[in-house]
């Protein structure tokens, strides 16, 4: 499922960048949606980091030694998986709007942020005494941080 979102995101991103290169005399509104190089790099990075995070969350779901401080480990993992799917769907919705030269629904941006927060909440509640699982938790934290940084880059650089 995450691979499908990742593939769709990459295809969308490539098509978007190709269309940006071909439209030299685009109207101002279109230029804003196309964004500059830094904006498009941030867009590509958030697609990549969320997809990568999805793979790590799937690996964590197979770990049998997770412990949760406040909830159940399974509940946290489900929240994280739902968060990855929700963020991926919202990002794809934004990319589809950009490709079709339609303004993206502002609620999609909020959905990306809300789903990343859902992932963070689940991730912060998990721990393990197993070194391999701890390495996965650390990796997931780093991937989430990278996704948030890329998302902030999109907000700041895509004007």
ABEGO torsion letter per residue (X at the ends): XAAAAAAAAAAAAAAAAAAAAABAABBAAAAAAAEBAAAAAAAAAAAAAAAAAAAAAAAAAABAABBBAABBAAAAAAAAAAAAAAAAAAAAAAAAAAAAGBBBBAAAAAAAAAAAAAAAAAAAABBBABAAAAAAAAAAAAAAAAAAAAAAAAAAABX
